[in-house]
Amino acid sequence: MLERQKWEKPELPQTGHSKTPADTITSDLRTRSNTLSLWRIENKEDLTKAVLALAVGRNQITRLDVMILDQVEFEEADLTIEHTPENGHTPLENFHENHYDLIDMDYQKLGVLSQLIIDNVKNPEKCIRFEKSKMIEILYDAYINQEFEFEELSNGLQQDLLKAIKRLEKTRQSQ
């Protein structure tokens, strides 16, 4: 998950990651214990689940930008990925098995990852934006299908989702 507009600065493709603003790196590439959390996806259904896993951890319904990188890109960049289902904290049942971490991250590796993002941010197959309306749809469908426990959501997200549910159901009833 990233904020695409931060990475789309016109000067970054020419100057590279060394001129990436610190706030961009520290907000989007937040590490814990020198690891960076990732979700592995194999197909469109996994992508929706990964987006949902990110969404249910937020405080409100907002648009979401995700970056999709192939495992080979990490390997070529000498970034190490480790399967860490125990770190996949999500209310989605069984999706924690799709959790991975980039491990042993340091200053140099953050720069390499930043460059991968800069190189791919303009590619619509790699950097995908889910507008707020799509996020509402994803959350609503998962709620209806009981894919998460509503009570496990933050208070703000619960309130947003309840408003969205009322609007959607009212719209669907009037059709």
N, C-alpha and C positions, 0 to 999 in steps of 0.2 A: 504494500500500500504506500502510495506517495501522493504528494500534491504536484500534479503535472506542471502547473503554471510556474512553479519554482524552478523546474528543470528546463523549461523552454526558453530561457534567456538567450537572445540572439548571439551573444558573444561566446557562449559556452562551447559550441562546436569548434570554434577557432582556437580558443584559449585552453580548452580541455579542463579536466577536473581541478587543476590547481587554482583556478579562479572561481570555483563553485562557492557561493556564499556559505559561510559557516552555519547560518540558521537552516539552510536547506539540508545540509548533511546531518546536523544534530537533531532536527525534527523528524526527518524521513528515514534516517538510517540509525535510529536509536538502538544502541546495543545494551545488553545486560550480561555481565560476566564475559565480556568479549565475544558474545554471540549475537547473531541477528536472526530473528524468527522468520520462517518461510512456510508456505503451504505448497505441497506438491500436487500438481494437477496432471491428469492424463487426458481429460476430455472436457467438453463443454459443461457437463453435469458437475464435474469436480470444480470447475471454475466458479459456477454458481454457488456451490457449497463453500468454497474458499471465501468468496465475497460475503456470503452470509455469515461465516465464522468471524470475519472482520467486523461486519455490521453489528452483530449482537454484542460486541464488546465496546461499542461506542455509547456516547451519552445522548445522542439525538440522531434522527434520520437526516443524513446529508449525502451529497454526491460522493462517489468514491472512485479514485483512480488506482488501477493496479498495473504493475509491470510484470510481464511474463518473460522469463529468461529460461533458455534451455539448459539442461544439466551440462551439456558440452561447453557452453559459454563459461560456466563456473570453473569447469576443469581446465579449460584453456587459459583462464585468468589465474590459475593456481589458488582458487578459493575452495576451501574444504567444506563439504556438506555432510552433516551427520543426522541420521534418523533419530528424532527425539519426541516420540509420541507423548512421553510424560510431561513435556513442556507445552503441549498443544491445548492450552486452556480455552475451552469453548463449550458452551451449553449444547452443541450439536453432538448427538450420540454417535459414537464410533468415528467421527471425523478426525479426532486427535491422532489417529494412525497416519494421517497425511501430513503431520507436522515434522518439519526439519529445521535445523539451525545451520547457518554459516558459522563455523567455529574458528577460534584462534584469530579473531579479527584484530587488526592493529591499524595504525595510521596509513600505512602503505596499502593494505587491503581495502580499507574504506575508499581510498583514492581510486583503486582499480574498479571497485563496484560503482563508484560515482561515474567513472568513464563509461562503463557498460550502460548505465541509465541514460547518460547524455547521448550515447550512440543510438539508443533505441527509443527515446521518448517521442520522436515524431512518427514512429512506425505504428499505425493503428492496429496492427495485429499483435504488437508487443505491449503497447501502452493503451489500456482500454479504460474508457470513462463510463461509469455507471451513473447516470443522472439521478437526481433525487426521486423522480417518478419511477424509475426502474428499481431503485432501492426499496421504495415502498412496496412495489409489486413482489419483489423477492422476499421481503420480510413478511408480507401478508400471506403469500403462498405457504411459506414455512410455518407461520402461525396456524393457518387452517389445517395443515398436514401434521401439526403437533411435533415439529422437528426440534423444538427447544421448549424449555420451561419458561413461561412468561415471567414468572416471579424472579428468575435469575437475571433478568435484564436490569439495567440501571433505571432509576426512577424517571429520569428525563426521556430515555428511550421508550419506556412503558407508556408515558404520556403521549409522546409523538405517535407511537404505533396505535394507541387507542383512537386518537383523532383520525388517523389514516384509515383505520378499519371502519369507523363510523361513516366517513366520506365515501369510501369504496362501496360499502353495503347500501348506502342511500342511493348512490349512482346506479348500482346494479338493480336495485328494486324499481327504480323509475324507468328502466329500459324495457 
